[in-house]
Amino acid sequence: VRIQASDVVTSALLVAGAATLYGEVRKFEDNHRRKERLTRADGGTPHRIVIVGVGFGGLAAANELGKRVGDDPAYDVLLIDRHNYHLFYPLLYQVATGGVEPGALAFPARTIARTHGFRFLEATVERVDPERNRLETDAGPIEFDCLILAPGSVTNFFGMADAQQHALPLKSLEDGMQLRNRVIDCFEVADREPEPACRRALLTFVVVGGGATGVELSASLSDLIFTALLPNYPGIRASEVRLILIEARGGVLPGWNPQLGAIASEHLQRQQVELMPNTTVSHVSESGVETGQGISIPTATVVWTAGVRAAPLAASLPGDHGRDGRIQVDEHLEVPGCSGIYVVGDAAAVIDPNTQRPYPPTAPVAIAAGQVAAANAIAQFSGQPRQVFQFRSKGDLVSLGRGSAAADIFGFIFDGMAGWLMRRAVYLVNLVGFRNRLSVVLDWAFVTFHQRVIASFGPEAGRALAPEIAALRESNQRQAEQRRAA
Ligand SMILES: Cc1cc2nc3c(=O)[nH]c(=O)nc-3n(C[C@H](O)[C@H](O)[C@H](O)COP(=O)(O)OP(=O)(O)OC[C@H]3O[C@@H](n4cnc5c(N)ncnc54)[C@H](O)[C@@H]3O)c2cc1C
C-alpha cells in the first residue's frame, strides 16, 4: 500500500475536524448543563459562594473554584478581605530586616478575582450568622449559599496584656516596617546616647519564641545588625550589641526534627545570637523583659513570635474552639451543624488521623484545605460526593541567614548552600505574580552584591523611641538608687 502526502493531509484534516466537532459538542453539553444548573438554583439565581480572606487558604480556594467554575454563570463567587492584597508571610522577616521591600510581598486581590471572573469586596467581616447564612460586614450584610472562611490567625500573647502592649508582633506589612524602623532607630539613638547602660539597652534586641518565625527572624536580624548596620556606626562597638532569642521549651524549632533544631542552634550561635532555652517571659515593659527564671533584660525592642491563635472572626461560629480559638471542623472541613460553612487555614482545627492532633497552622496545610473546601462547595451543588481532607507534609525548611538554611525533605536533611537554594526556590515558587518574584530576586541581588536597606522611614520613624528611652532612664536611675541604698 502506498501512502501519499495528500492522504496524510486529508487524514490530518479529518482528525482535526473530528476533534473540533467533539470539542463543540462538549461545549454545547457543558453550556446545557450550566443552564440546567442555573435554572435549578433557587429561582434561577446563581449559587452564591463567598470566600472570606485572600490569604493562603482563601487564595487556594479561589484558584480551585476558578478552575472548576470560573466564568460559569451558575455560580456567583465573591472574595472578601479587609485588605485588597494577598500577603506572602514567609518573607515578612526579610521586610523587617531590610532584605526585601514590602510591596514585593503584596499581590492585588482584584487581579486574583478578575482572573477567575469573580467579584472582590474590600471589607471587614464582623460576624458570621450561620442561622441566616449571612455575614455582617462594615460594608453591610452579605448573604451566601456556601461560605469558605479563611480569616487566618493573630499573634498569641497568651493573655499577657503587657506583652501585647509593649512587644512588637510580626503579622503584617506594617509590623515588618515598624520593626525595621525600630532596629535602625535604636542604632541612631544609641550612637548619640552618652549613658552606657541606656546605650546597651538600646542595642539589646530580644526575640521571644524559637519556632520557625523566631529562628528566621533572629538569623536575619543578625545579618542586619552585625553585617549591615555596625560598619555604618563607627561609634558603636560590636561588644555593646546583644541579640537574644528566648524559647520556653528545651531548644529552638520545638516539634521539628531535632537534627534541624541542632543545626539551627549552631548557626544562630555562630551568628552571635544568644540562645535562652527553657526560659519563660513573665513581664514585658517599655524598658525591658523579666523572665520567670528571675532574669531581667533591659531593652527597648522585644519582638513576639511565640505563637498564633485563630482570628477573632472564628469566635462567631458555634462548636468546639480549642485553647487557640481554632474551630474544630469535620473531615470535609465543614463546621458541624452549619451546613455549607467550611473553615480552612489557621482558623481551623482539622484532626490529623495519624496523630489525632490538629494539623499545624502552616501555609501548605491552608493551601491544601482551601482546594478541598472549594471542591466540596461545588460538590454540594452538583450532588457529587465530597472529598475528605488529608494532608501529608513533604518536610520542613528554615532559613538561617548568610547563605544558609536547613531542610528536612522526606526525612533527608540538607543544610548550608543546598538548603539555602531549596528555601529560596520554595519562596519563589509560592510567591504570587511575576512582578513580585522579580522584585524579590532583585532585592536579594542588592543584599548579596550591594547592601540592605539601612534607612528608617515612615510616619513614626525616628520619633517612636521617646517613651522607651524615658522608661530606660527611669529604670537605670531606680537601679542606681537601689545599689547606693544597699
Ligand atoms: C511572619 C510569618 C512567617 C511565616 N512563615 C511561614 C513559612 O515559612 N511557611 C509556612 O508554611 N507558613 C508560614 N507562616 C504561616 C502561614 O503564613 C499561615 O499558616 C498561613 O498564612 C495561613 O493561611 P490562612 O489562609 O489561614 O490565613 P492568612 O494567610 O493569614 O490569610 C487570612 C486573610 O484573611 C483576612 N482577614 C482576617 N480577618 C478578616 C476579617 N474579619 N474580615 C475580612 N478579612 C479578614 C486577612 O486580611 C488575610 O488576608 C508564617 C506566618 C507568619 C506570620
The ligand as an SDF file (V2000), in Angstrom:
LIG
                    3D

 53 58  0  0  0  0  0  0  0  0999 V2000
    5.9240   36.0100   59.8670 C   0  0  0  0  0  0  0  0  0  0  0  0
    5.3130   34.7180   59.4270 C   0  0  0  0  0  0  0  0  0  0  0  0
    6.0760   33.8190   58.7120 C   0  0  0  0  0  0  0  0  0  0  0  0
    5.5240   32.6150   58.2880 C   0  0  0  0  0  0  0  0  0  0  0  0
    6.3090   31.7440   57.5870 N   0  0  0  0  0  0  0  0  0  0  0  0
    5.7860   30.5920   57.1420 C   0  0  0  0  0  0  0  0  0  0  0  0
    6.5730   29.7000   56.3780 C   0  0  0  0  0  0  0  0  0  0  0  0
    7.7360   29.9630   56.1070 O   0  0  0  0  0  0  0  0  0  0  0  0
    5.9960   28.5470   55.9590 N   0  0  0  0  0  0  0  0  0  0  0  0
    4.6930   28.2450   56.2520 C   0  0  0  0  0  0  0  0  0  0  0  0
    4.2030   27.1930   55.8520 O   0  0  0  0  0  0  0  0  0  0  0  0
    3.9230   29.0570   56.9930 N   0  0  0  0  0  0  0  0  0  0  0  0
    4.4390   30.2270   57.4310 C   0  0  0  0  0  0  0  0  0  0  0  0
    3.6670   31.0740   58.1750 N   0  0  0  0  0  0  0  0  0  0  0  0
    2.2980   30.6780   58.4940 C   0  0  0  0  0  0  0  0  0  0  0  0
    1.3910   30.9340   57.3000 C   0  0  0  0  0  0  0  0  0  0  0  0
    1.5790   32.2390   56.8320 O   0  0  0  0  0  0  0  0  0  0  0  0
   -0.0520   30.7020   57.7070 C   0  0  0  0  0  0  0  0  0  0  0  0
   -0.1810   29.3810   58.1550 O   0  0  0  0  0  0  0  0  0  0  0  0
   -0.9790   30.9560   56.5340 C   0  0  0  0  0  0  0  0  0  0  0  0
   -0.8900   32.2970   56.1150 O   0  0  0  0  0  0  0  0  0  0  0  0
   -2.4210   30.6250   56.9240 C   0  0  0  0  0  0  0  0  0  0  0  0
   -3.2370   30.8760   55.8360 O   0  0  0  0  0  0  0  0  0  0  0  0
   -4.7310   31.4110   56.0710 P   0  0  0  0  0  0  0  0  0  0  0  0
   -5.3670   31.4640   54.7250 O   0  0  0  0  0  0  0  0  0  0  0  0
   -5.3870   30.6260   57.1380 O   0  0  0  0  0  0  0  0  0  0  0  0
   -4.5700   32.8710   56.6630 O   0  0  0  0  0  0  0  0  0  0  0  0
   -3.8190   34.1440   56.1120 P   0  0  0  0  0  0  0  0  0  0  0  0
   -2.8530   33.8040   55.0540 O   0  0  0  0  0  0  0  0  0  0  0  0
   -3.3430   34.8660   57.3120 O   0  0  0  0  0  0  0  0  0  0  0  0
   -4.9860   34.9950   55.4420 O   0  0  0  0  0  0  0  0  0  0  0  0
   -6.0590   35.4760   56.1790 C   0  0  0  0  0  0  0  0  0  0  0  0
   -6.7030   36.5980   55.3910 C   0  0  0  0  0  0  0  0  0  0  0  0
   -7.9540   36.9100   55.9920 O   0  0  0  0  0  0  0  0  0  0  0  0
   -8.1020   38.3060   56.0890 C   0  0  0  0  0  0  0  0  0  0  0  0
   -8.9840   38.5730   57.2280 N   0  0  0  0  0  0  0  0  0  0  0  0
   -8.8010   38.2120   58.5260 C   0  0  0  0  0  0  0  0  0  0  0  0
   -9.8430   38.5780   59.2670 N   0  0  0  0  0  0  0  0  0  0  0  0
  -10.7130   39.1830   58.4350 C   0  0  0  0  0  0  0  0  0  0  0  0
  -11.9880   39.7890   58.6150 C   0  0  0  0  0  0  0  0  0  0  0  0
  -12.5790   39.8280   59.8150 N   0  0  0  0  0  0  0  0  0  0  0  0
  -12.5970   40.3300   57.5510 N   0  0  0  0  0  0  0  0  0  0  0  0
  -12.0130   40.3060   56.3320 C   0  0  0  0  0  0  0  0  0  0  0  0
  -10.8130   39.7350   56.1010 N   0  0  0  0  0  0  0  0  0  0  0  0
  -10.1780   39.1870   57.1280 C   0  0  0  0  0  0  0  0  0  0  0  0
   -6.6840   38.8200   56.2910 C   0  0  0  0  0  0  0  0  0  0  0  0
   -6.5750   40.1630   55.8810 O   0  0  0  0  0  0  0  0  0  0  0  0
   -5.8750   37.8630   55.4130 C   0  0  0  0  0  0  0  0  0  0  0  0
   -5.7270   38.3580   54.0990 O   0  0  0  0  0  0  0  0  0  0  0  0
    4.1860   32.3010   58.6000 C   0  0  0  0  0  0  0  0  0  0  0  0
    3.4130   33.2040   59.3190 C   0  0  0  0  0  0  0  0  0  0  0  0
    3.9690   34.4150   59.7260 C   0  0  0  0  0  0  0  0  0  0  0  0
    3.1220   35.3930   60.4900 C   0  0  0  0  0  0  0  0  0  0  0  0
  1  2  1  0
  2  3  1  0
  2 52  2  0
  3  4  2  0
  4  5  1  0
  4 50  1  0
  5  6  2  0
  6  7  1  0
  6 13  1  0
  7  8  2  0
  7  9  1  0
  9 10  1  0
 10 11  2  0
 10 12  1  0
 12 13  2  0
 13 14  1  0
 14 15  1  0
 14 50  1  0
 15 16  1  0
 16 17  1  0
 16 18  1  0
 18 19  1  0
 18 20  1  0
 20 21  1  0
 20 22  1  0
 22 23  1  0
 23 24  1  0
 24 25  2  0
 24 26  1  0
 24 27  1  0
 27 28  1  0
 28 29  2  0
 28 30  1  0
 28 31  1  0
 31 32  1  0
 32 33  1  0
 33 34  1  0
 33 48  1  0
 34 35  1  0
 35 36  1  0
 35 46  1  0
 36 37  1  0
 36 45  1  0
 37 38  2  0
 38 39  1  0
 39 40  1  0
 39 45  2  0
 40 41  1  0
 40 42  2  0
 42 43  1  0
 43 44  2  0
 44 45  1  0
 46 47  1  0
 46 48  1  0
 48 49  1  0
 50 51  2  0
 51 52  1  0
 52 53  1  0
M  END
$$$$
